[in-house]
Amino acid sequence: MRNLDIVSLLLLVILVSQTPVLSWKKEEFRNCNQTPFCKRARSRNPGTCSLFADHVSISDGDLTAKLFSKNQSHDSIKPLILSLSVYQDGIMRLKIDEDPTSNPPKTRFQVPDVVLPDFLSKKLYLQSLSTETIDGDAGPSSIVYLADGYEAVLRHDPLEVYVRFKGSNSRLLSLNSHGLFDFEQLREKSEGEDWEERFRTHTDTRPYGPQSISFDVSFYDSEFVYGIPEHATSLALKPTKGPNVEESEPYRLFNLDVFEYIHDSPFGLYGSIPFMISHGKSGKTSGFFWLNAAEMQIDVMEDGWNAESGILLPSKQKRIDTFWMSEAGIVDTFFFVGPSPKEVVRQYTSVTGLPSMPQLFATAYHQCRWNYRDEEDVEQVDSKFDEHDIPYDVLWLDIEHTDGKRYFTWDKILFPNPEEMQKKLAAKGRHMVTIVDPHIKRDESFFLHKEATQKGYYVKDATGKDYDGWCWSGSSSYPDMVNPEIRSWWSDKFSYDNYVGSTPSLYIWNDMNEPSVFNGPEVTMPRDALHLANVEHRELHNAYGYYFHMATADGLVKRENGRDRPFVLSRAFFAGSQRYGAVWTGDNTADWDQLRVSVPMILTLGLTGISFSGADIGGFFGNPDTELLVRWYQLGAYYPFFRGHAHHDTKRREPWLFGDRNTELMREAIHVRYMLLPYFYTLFREANTTGIPVVRPLWMEFPSDEVTFKNDEAFMVGNAILVQGIYTERAKHASVYLPGKESWYDMRTGTAFRGGITHKLDVTEESIPAFQRAGTIIPRKDRFRRSSTQMVNDPYTLVVALNSSQAAEGELYVDDGKSFEFLQGAFIHRRFVFSKGQLTSVNMAPNSSGESRFSSQCIIERIILLGYVGGSKSASIEPVNQKAEIELGPLRLQGRNGPTVATIRKPGVRISDDWTVKIL
């Protein structure tokens, strides 16, 4: 080993020993007062905006205007350009940027590759505008059509943009109602001016000076706002500024590598989505999205925050005021009118993209650790799952599997036969995931570094040299993923020729892609680093991980010549990340508070487009006691992404290491997930076609029920299952609110509980409370195999939970679980309807022909009737004119000694066919 390598290794050992293994230290990260743009914006008073709109017209189908300042003393303030566009489905886009004719020092960055081309094609070309004098203004305001029942208003002076209900003064959303809009324009530095910013030992050169933007946004008829992940805090966002609010930071959106993050904090974590949803007693929902990848800080204002401002807004409508601040970029905002929660999510995902459809295996259980030591360890863990009758689908390898932290390589001593190892897993229908991070080891003998250097593909530092930072591999550089050419180059690296030792059953994990830089400011890349076209890192920081995720997912698609869907897990994310795979909530800790906060974190991700998410089961850091671990498995079985993971300093915690009884409880929790895989897969398809998340806040299903608005201890899985976690040790009771007027059925016992009230339930170690909603039908598979792949041909059970009208309905979606053929109609999609004593299967799939048609020989072996009040003993099956028996049977095949319920045995109907089962 060269002397330089030895020194580098020693430095890395020292660095690593001092950073990621220590708990989070608040002083290592900037607060608002240490962040100049945030401090400036937060100190401004309402009414300080001096802009007004002039030269208002319709141009190319948009409402356009120039914004001038009334403050004549500021000669440096140049006009800004405003454009307001209207799109189908009640979406308004507002952009404000510098006037290019005023020759600004550079073009401000606009985030590419997030807004879908299909969305842009849905623009409604405005033909005319009307004018109206509002609230005694000296001049008129401009009004344009937005959607049926809605209008967009540009108030000229004072400047304000809002959405109102047509023909009324009732508002829905507004921007700059409090006059807090500010736009710091790019300019040349004056002699003697110091634009540098310093934090701890780091200096940010800031060559273009202050360039921040801030404005207020108000949500009307609203009691709560949600969204803007990622924060370890409540689902309903708490006020951060105003009377009776303790000293609080704004919600920060700045992708950071935060190990052992604390709960109940507005501090930003690994991902950023500047999308907020409001909801209130009216049942109406609206949304606001700012497409901006620079650091952002957002205040949620407490009532009365502006009591001394003298600004009077319409007082008849309950509203929530928020304040948005960003370091750079432009105003590129979207207003969503809803009016329902699901409609707002649909509208948002029509802009940023629908969630990708995962492979079936990815929706099952994943087993991970930093690190499984070698091939022998992998084989032993795999065999122990079989020995203990615990299914799993994916085994993961962290950074230690590589040759000296060089990604796309294998440690030749520990993993000498990677292809054979993967093929052994694949023989059982299992898969492997390996980690590939963005930092590339600066080693001249490493093919990836050598090629990236020669091609000039690395992010540059402020002087134009390849940026050199420290991460797991020591001295490292980072591909400039905002560049499409470099993303294409990166995606080629996943070919079997380039990633030697990979096989078709190998998939990828992107970690550290905030990007994490151990010796960088706040453990990330310096803001003055340079990307394509000399865009500063500060302008796109929050999107770096998004582009890395995109390039990796494209690589797996390219590897299989476009045949198979990719699976890529990413830690960092941005708006649009849902198109490329799953995310998880990062380096959590083994304690009850972190179990508790995992629910609002996952719900928030779902509201903002990212359906496929989860939290590390058991907590990444620390050693959970057995009760906590069991409770985490019981809750995690309902996460969309279900993975056990742990730090290498923790004790091994595979499910069979805690005694027979606890192994039984964890096995049971994992079995619950496998039993419900048909239901989960159907929900993933719903998310893929509508944007509606797999797991949902209660208020998404019950938007008029005020009791649900702050409830983030329970959640819905689809529209049919309500889950209540247990978040305290040695709990004997749980209070569970069951919304709506209809009953709910305990999923273990089939016992009915009244809706619309809170139930105090006895809690046992066996499970957490979970209920099926009356009026729904859930498809299950009750036979357990080693993996989901081996369950493909198993029969189905339908659980029909009857409501007070003795009716229910549900859906089942099935495809090949792997390819993109479903996009050409190769799938089965059935609707099941129970009404007037008969269950009917109706085709929901479009007609398809040729080889692309998907078929299945799977049958339904049981139909369970919860809440059935009849006494019939048989049912007829049409059109085959056969009979099936109705008798009392187990609610679950695995629980033969458990409760019995009315069951139609062996109807034998195929899931792909039309049929009717009629109770005689």
N, C-alpha and C positions, 0 to 999 in steps of 0.2 A: 504493500500500500504506500502511495506517495505521502510525503510529510504533510502536504496541503490537505489531503483527504483525512489524515488523522486529526489535524487541527479542526477541520470542518466537522468531523464526527463528534469530537469532544464538545465543540460549541453547541452542536445540536442537542447532545445529551443534556448539557446544562440548561439550554433553553427550554427543552421539552419538560425537564424536571421542574422547571419554575413556572410553567404556564398551565397547560391543560389539566394537570392533576389537582390544581388548587381550585378552591371554590371561587365563585364570581366575586370580583372586587369592584365595587361601585366606582372607585376613583380612577379606574383604568379606562373608563368611558366618559365621553363628554355629556354634560347636562346642557339644558337650554342656555343658561347663563354663560357657558363656555363655548357656545356655538353662536358666533356673531349674528348670523342672519336670523336665528330664532330669537335671540335677545332683542334685536332691533324691532322685529315684527311684534313681539309680545308687549313691547313697551308703548306701542302706538295706541292712541285713543280713537274711539268711534268717531266717524265724521271727518277723518283727516284726508280722505281721498278727494282730490280736487279735479278729477277727470270728468269730462262730459263728452257725449257723442255728437258728432256732426258728419256731414257728407253721407247721410244715411240713404241707402238705395238697395235695390235688388240687383245682384250681379252673379251670373252663372248659376242661378237658382238659389243663391244664398242671400241672406240679409247681411249687408256689409256696412261698416262705418269706420270713421277715424276717431280716435280718442285724443282729445287735447286737454292740456292742463290749464286751469284758471289761475294757477300760481305763476304770475308773470316774472317773479323774481328768479325763477329757476330757468334760465335761458337754455340750459343743457337738456331739458326735457323735450324730447321729440315726439311727434304723434305716434300712437300705436295703431295697429290695424286689427279690427274686430271682424270676425265672420261668424254667423249663426246659421247652422244647417239643420234641416229637419229630415228625419228618416222614418221609414215605415215602423209600425208597432209602437209609436209614442216615444221616440228617442230624439233628443235634441243635442246637438254638438256645438259647443262654444269654444272658439279659438281666439286668443289674443297674442300677438307677437309684435316684434319691432318692425317698423316699416323698412323694407329692403331698399327703398329709394333714398333713405337717409344715410346709407352707407355705414352701417354699424361695423365695428372692428372684426366681427366674425358672425357666422350664421349660428343662431341658437339651436341646440340639439332637439330634434323631435324623434321620439322613440319609434323605430321602424319595426315591422314584422309582428306587431301585436294586433292591430285592428285587421279584421278579416277582409280580403278583397270582396267577398260575397256581401258583406255588410255595406261596403261603399257603393255597391250597385243598387242598394235599396234607398238611395237618396231621393227625396221628394223635391223636385225643382219648384221653388217658390216662384209664383208669377206676379204677385203683388203684395203690398202691405197696406194696412189701414193705420190711421193715426187717432190718438185719443189723448186728451189732457187729463192727467191723473193727479188726484190729491192737491189740486190747486197749483200745479207746476206752472212756471212761466211759459213753458213751451210744450209741444206735443210729445208723445211717446209713440213708438212704432209697434204694431201688433201683427203677428203672422200666425197662420194656422199651424198647429202641431199635430193634433190627432182629434178624432171625434170626441168632443167635450173638453178639449184642452187648447189653450193658446199660449204662445210665447210672446213675452213683452220685453222690448228694449226701452228702458226709460232713459231718456237722453241726459237730463240734468235735474237732480243728481243721477249719476250713472248707476244703473241697476239692471239686472237681467233676471226675469223670473218666469215661472210657469203658473198659469192660473186656470181655473175652471171657466170654460167659455160662458160668457154672458154674466159674469159675476166678478166681485172683487176678492173672491176666496182664492187663496194661493195654495200651491203645493210645494214648490221649491224656489229658492231665490239665491242670488249671488250679489254681494256688495250692498245688501240692504242696510248694513251698519256703517258703510263708508270706510271699510278697512282695506280696500284693495290697494296694493302697492306693487309696482313693477320696476325693479332696479335695472336700468338700461346699461348695456355695454358701452364703454367709453375708453378713450385713451387716458393713460395715467398722467396726472399733473405732476410737475416737478416737486420733488420732496414728499410725495404721497407714499405711504407705506401700506401696501395691500396684503402683506404677509399675515398669516394667522398661525398661531403657535399653540400646541397642546402637548404638555409634558415635554418629551425630548424631540418632538417632531415639528417641522415647519412646512406650511403649505404656501407655495409661492404665489398662487392666485394671479396669474398673468393678465387676466381680464377683469379683475376687480370684483366688487359685489355685483351679483346678478340674480338676486333672489326675487321670488314672487310670493305674495300672500293675499288672501281674501277671506271674507266670511261667507258661509253658506248656511241658510236656514231651512229647516224641514218643518212644515206646517201640519197641524192635526196629528201631532206626534208626541208620544210619551217617552219613547226610547229610540236610541240609535245603536246599530250593530255593525260589525265588519272590521275593516282596516287591519287585517292580520299582518304581522304575527306578534301577539303579546300573550303572556301567561296571566290572563285576567278574566274577569267575568264576561259572559256573553253580551249582556246589556252594558254598553260602555258607560263608565262612571264619569261625572263631571270632573274636569281638571282645573277649572278656573272659575272664580266667582265667589259670592258670599257663602260662608259655611263650608267652603272647601279647604281642607288642610293644604299646606304647601305641596304642590304636585307638579310633576313634570308633564308636558304634553305627551300624547301618544307618539312615540318615535317610530318612523319607518326608515330604517337604515340597516341593510342586511349585515349581520355581525355573527361571528363565531363566539357564542356566549355559552361557556360550559357551566353546568350546574346553575342554570338560571333560577331566579327566585319567582315565586308565584305572586299573584295580585300586584303586578307592577305594569306601568305603561311603557317600560323599557322595550325597545325594539329587539327582535330576535333575528332569525335566519332568513326570513322572507318578508316581502312588502307588497301589499295590494291596496292601492289608494282608492278603495271602493267602500262606500258606506250606505247602509240601508236604514230607513226609518220606519217605525210602525207605531200605531196608536189605537185608542179606543174605537175610533171610527172604523177600524178594520182595514183602512187604506194603508198602502205601503208605497214608498218611493225610494229612489236610489240616486247616488251621485258618484261619479268616477272621474278621477284626474289622471290622465295618461302622462306620467312624469316619473322618470327613473332616478332622479336626484334624491338626496336626503330630504325627507319630509317630516314635519312635526305638526300634529293636529290637536287642537284644544276642543274639548266638549264643554260648553259653557253652562254653568248653573244659572237658574232663573235669577234675574236681578243683576247679572254681571255688568250690565250697561246702565244701571239705574241713574247714574249721574251724567249720562252723555247728552241728554236732551233730545235724543232721537226717538221718535215715536213710531212704532210699527203697528199694523192692524192688531188690535188687542183681543178680538173675538176668537181668534184661532190659537189654540195651544201650539207652541212650536219649540223646537230645540235649535239653538244656535251653535254653530261650530266655526272654528277658525283654522284655515289650512295655510301652512307655510312651507315653502320649498327653497332649496339653495340655488337652483338653476332651472333651465328648461324654458318651456313656454306654457301658457294657459291652453290646455287641450282637454276640455271637460265634457262629460256626457251626463245628461239629465234623463232619468227613467221615471215614467209616470205610473208604472204598475198597471192596475191599482192593487193587485193581490201580491202577497209575498212571492208566489211562484212566478207570476208574470214579471216581476222585477228581475229575478234571477234569470229567467228566459231572455229578457231584454239585454242584460249585461253579457251573457254568454253568446248572444247573437253578435256582439261587438268583438269580444276577445276569444271566442271559440268554445265549442262544446268539449266536455271531458272525453278523452280517448276511451275506447272500449278495451278493457284489459283482457288478456288471456285468462281462461278459467283458473289455471293453476295459481295465478297471482292473487286471486281473491280468497285463497285458502290460507293455511297457517305457515308462517316462515320461522325458521330457527336460525339465530345469528348470535355471534359473540366476537368480541375483539380479543383473541383470535382463536379459531380452531387451529391447533398447533401444526398438524401435519396430516398426511393422507391416512395414517392409522387412526388419528383422532376423529377424522371425518367418518371413517368406516365404523368406528365404535359408536359414535353418536347416532349414526343412521340405523345401526342394528338395534340399539337400545329402544328407539321409537317402536320398532317392530316387536321387540320382546315385551314391551309394556302396552302393546295394542293402542298406541297413540298415533293417529295419522299426522302427517306433515307433508308439505309439498316442495319446500325450498330450503336448502342449506346454504349459508352465506359465509364468505371469507373476507376478512378485513385486510388491512394493509400489510400484515406480516406474511401473507402468502407470496408476496412479490420478491424479486431479486433486488434487495437493497432499496426498496421503495420506488423502484422503477416500474411504472404502470405498464400494462400489457406484457408483463414478464411473470415468471414463476421462480420461486426459490428451488433450485435444482436438488437441494438436499432434502428439504421438507416436503416438496411437492414434485417429485421426479416424473410422475406419470399422470399429468392432469387430465388428459383425454380419457384414459382408462377410468380414473376416479369419477368423472362426470358420466361416463357410460354406465357404470355400476348403479348410480343414482337413477339414471334415465330408464334403466331396466325395470325399476319399480314405479315408473311414472313420475319421478322426482326431478327437480331442477337445481341448478347452482347459480348463485349470484356472486360476482367478484366486484371489488371496489376499484373505481378509476376516478381519481381526483384531478383537478386542473393544474396543480403545480407539477412541473416537469423538472426532474433532477438535472442540474447543470453538470453533466458528465460527458466529455467529448466522445467517450466510447459508447454512449447510449444513443441508439439510432434515432429515437424520437427527438432528443435535444439537438442532435447534429442536423437533422433535417429542418427542424423549426428555425434554427439559427441561420442556416444557409438561405432559407426562403424569406427570412425577415418576418416571421409569423408571430413573434412575441409582442405583448404590450410593451411600450417604451416608457422610460422614465422621463422626467421633465426636460432632460438634456438631449433626448432622442436616442439614448442607448437602450438595449434590451433591459427591461426592468428585472432586477435581481432581488428576490425576497426569500425569507426562510419559512419553510413548512416541514412536513414530515420527512421529506427527502433531503433536507438540508438546503443548500443554496439552490434556488429554484426560479424558473421563469414561467410565464403564464400565456397561453395562446390568446390572441385577440379575437375572441369569439363573436364580437359584433360584426366582424368581416365575413360575409357569406363565403368567400373563397376559402378562408381558414376553417370555417365550419365544415365545408365539403371535404377538405383535407383531413380534418379530424375524424369525420364519419368513415372515411376509408380505412382508418386504423383498426376497425372492428372486423375487417374481413378475416377469414381463416388464415390467409397467407400472412397478414400483418400481426394478428393476435394469435401467435403460435400457441397451441395447446387449448384453444377454445373450441367448443362444439356447439351444435344447434340448441342444446339444452342449457347453455350458459347465458346469463343476463347480467345487467350492470347496475351498480350503485354509485351515484355521484355524490360525494361528500365534500366538505371544505370549499364549496363553490360560491361562497359569498362575494369575493374570494377571501379565504382566510390566509393571512400573512402574519406569522408569529411576531416578527420584528417590525411590523407596520403600525401606523397610527390606529389605535383601537382594534388591533389585530386584523387589519384589513389593508388593502392596497392604498397607497397615497392618492389623494384626490387630484393631484396634478400629473399623474401618469397619463400617457397619451395612447389613444386608440386610433382606429381608421379615421382618416381625414382630420387628424389632430383634435378629435373630440376628447375632452378631458374626462378622466375617470369619474370625477364628481358628477358629471352630467348623466352617466348611465350606470352608476354603481349598482343600483338595485336590480338591474336587468342582466348583469353579467352571468349569474347562475342560470337564469332563464335561457340564455343563448347556449350555454354549456349543456344544459339538459336537452335542448332542441337538437344540438349537433350529435349528442350521444344516441338519442332515440332514432334520429335519421340514420345513424351508423348501423344500428341493429336491423332496421328495415332494409337498408342497402345490402347488408350481409346476406339476407335471405332473398335477395332479388325482388323485394316488395311483396313476398308471399305471406309472411307471418307478422303479427303484431309485436311490437317491442315491449319489454318491461324494463323501465329505468326508474329507480328511486332517487329523488333529489332532496337535498337539505335546503338549499336556497331556492327561492321561487319569486315570481312576479306575475302580474296579470297575463294570462295566456298560458301559464305553466300547465294548466289542466289538459292541454292538448298533447302533452308529451309523456305523462306518466304520473306516478305517485309521489307524495312527499310525506315526511314524518316530522314530528314536533321537536326533533333534535335531542340534545343531551340533557334529558330530564334526570331526576333523582328518585331514589327509592324511599319515598315517604308518602303519607296519606294525602297531604295537600297537593302533591304533584299528580296523584291519581285523580283527585277531585278536579283539578284545573285542566286535565286532558280533555274533558268533555266539552267545555266552552271553546277550547282551542280548535278541536276538530269540527265542532258545529260552525264556528266562524269561517274556517277554511271552506266548508261546504257552501255557505252562503255566498262566498266570493269566487265560486266556480270550481274549486278544487275538491272534488268529491272523494278522490282516492287518497285518504290520509289516515294516519294512526299515530299512536305514541308507543315508545318502547315499553313492552310489557315488563313490569317489575322495576322499571327505572334503570337508566343507563349507569348512573353513578350509585355507589353504595350497595349494601346488602339488605334486601327486603326481608323482614321477618316472614315466616311462612304464611301467616294469615293475610298479610298485605299481598304477597305474591299470588295466593289463590284468588283473592278478590280482584286482583288486576287481570288475571286470566278470565275470570267470569265476566268482567266488563269488556275487556279487549276482544272477546269473541264477537262482539257487536260492532267494533271499529270497522270501517271499510278496509283499512290495511291492518293486518293482524300479524305482528312480529314480536317475538321475544328477542331481547338484545341486552348486552351487558358489557361494561368496561373490563379491560384485562386485569385490573387490580381487584375485581370483585371475586367472590367465591363462585364456583361453578353452580349453575342453577337450572340445569335441565329438569324437566318435570318429575323425573323418577328419583331425585336425590333427597326427598324430604319425607320419606316414610310412606308406607302403603296407602294410608288414608288420604294424605295430601296428593299423592300421585293419582289416586282415584278421582279426587275433586278436580284436579287440573285436566285429567283425561276427559272428564265429563264436560268441562267448559269447552275444550277443543272439539269434542263430539258435537256440541250444540252448533258450533260454526259449520261443521261439515254437513250436519243435517239440514241447515238452512242455506247451503250454497245455491240451490236453484232459485231461492227467493232473492238472495244477494245478487246473483248474476242477472236476474231480471231487472233489479233496481239499477245496476250498472248500465244496462242498456237504456233504461229510462233516462238516466243522467246523460248518456251519450247522445240522446235524441232531443232532449228538452233542456238540459242544464240543471234540472231539479236534483238536489243532492241525494245521496244514498241515505245518510243520516241527517235528521232535520230537527230544528227546535220545535217544541210542541206548538208554538204559535204559527208555524208555517202550515200545519194541518188544522189548527183551530184559531184562525186569525182574529176572531171577535171575543175570545176568552181571555179576559185581562189577567186571570190567575197565571196564565202560561207565559206572560211577557218577560218575566225575569227568571223563569225557571230554567236553570242550566245544570241541574243535577240529574234530571231525566231527559230523555230524548226519544225521538221516533226513528225507527228503522223503516224507511218507506212510509206508507200510510197505514200499515197494519200492526206494527209491533211497537210497544212502549217499553223502554228499559229504564230502570232506576238503579243507579250505582249505590254501593255501600262504601262510604268514605271514612268511616271511623272504626277503630279496632274494637273487638268484642261487642259489636252492635247486637242488640237483642230485638230491636224494633226498627222499623223504617216507616216514615210518613210518605205516602205516594199519592199524588194528585192524579186522578184519571179524568181527563177532559171529556166534554160532550155529554149528550143525553143518553147515549146507548151504553150497553154493558161492555165490560172487558173480561177476557178469560185468562186466568193464570195459565202460562204456557207449560207448567209442569203438572198441574192437577186438573186443569179444565174448569176449575171453580169460577163462577161468574161473580163479578163485582160491579156495583153501580157506578155509572159515570157521573161526572159533575161534582164529585166530592173528594175529600182527602181521606184516605184510609190509613189507619195505623196498623201495620202488619207485623206479625212475628217474623223474625229473620233467623234462618238457620245457616250453617256453614255450607250447605249443599248448593246454594245458588243465590243469585241476586234477583229481585223482583223483575219479572218480564211478563207482559200481557199482550194478548192478541185482541185487536179491536173488533167488536161485533160489527158484522156487515162486510167482513173481508175474507178472502180465501188465500191461504199460503201454500205454495208448493214446497215439498220437502223430499229428501232422500234419507231413509232411515237405516240403510245398511252401510256399515262403515268399512272402508278399505284402508290400504296403506297411504293412499293419496287420492286427490280429486280425479286424477286421470283414470284411476282404476274404477271409479264410480260411474263412468260415463254411461254404461249400458244398464245400470241398476234401475229398478222400477221406482215410481214416484208415489208419494202420499199427498193427498190434498186435505188440508185442515180447513173445514168450512165453519166459520164462526158466525152463527146466525144472529141477526139483530131482532128487534121487537116485532118486525114484520115477517120474521122467518125468511129473510133474504140475505144474500151476500154475493160479493163478486171479487175477482182477483185475476192475475195474469201470470203467464209463464213464457219466458223467452229462452230459446235454446238455439245454439249454432255449433259449429265444430270446435269452439273454444280456443281457437288458435289463429286462424287465417283472417284475411281481409275479405273473404268471399261473402261475408254477411252484407257487405256494401252493395253487392249485386243481387241481394234478395235471398241468399242462401241461409235461411233460418226458419225456425218455427216460432210463431208468436200466437199464443192462444189466450182468449178471454174466457174465464169460467164464470157463469152466472147461475146462482141458485135462487129460484123464485117459484112460488106456488107448488112446492114439493118436488121440483125437478132441477137437476144440475145439467147445464148445457155447456158444451165446448164450442166456441166460435173462433173461426180463423181471423186473425188480425194482420197477417202477413200479406203483402201484395202478391199477386200471381206472378210466378216465375217459371221459366222453362229452360230446357237444356241441361247441361251438366252442372250448372251452378246451383241447382236446387238441392237443398239440404234435407235429408230424410233421417228418421230415427225409428227404431223398432221398440223403443221404450214404452212400457205400459204403466198404467196406474194400478197399484196393487191394493190400495186402501183409500177410502174416502171417510174421513172422520167428521162427524156432525156435532159441533159444540152448540148447546142450547136448543137442540132438537126436542120438540114437545110431542111428537107423534109416537104411536106405539107399533108402527108397521114392522114386519119381520123380513120383508123382501123388497127388492127394487127391480124394475125392468130396464134393460139396456137396449136402446135403439140406435141405429137401424138394424142391429143384428138379432133383435127379438130374443134376448137371453135374459136370465134372471140371476140376481146376486143376493146373498143373504145380508140382512142387517142384524147385527148382534152387538153385545158389549165386548169391547176389546181394549187393549192397552193404548194409552195416549201415545206412547212411544214403544217401538219394538225392543229397545234396550231396557225398558222399565216394565217388564212383564208383571212384576209384583206391585206395580203402582196403580193409580186410578184407572177405571175403565170408563169408556165413553161409547156412544152409539157409533158403529162403524159399518160401512158397506164393504164387505170383504170380497176381494178378488173380482172387481168389475171387469178387469182385463182389457179395458179400452186403451187404445194407443194415444199418446200425447199429440200425434200429428193429425189425428182424424177429427171430423165432426161427429159428435155423439150426444145423446141425452140419457141421463140416468134418472128414471122417474120412480119416486117412492110410491109403492102400491098401498 
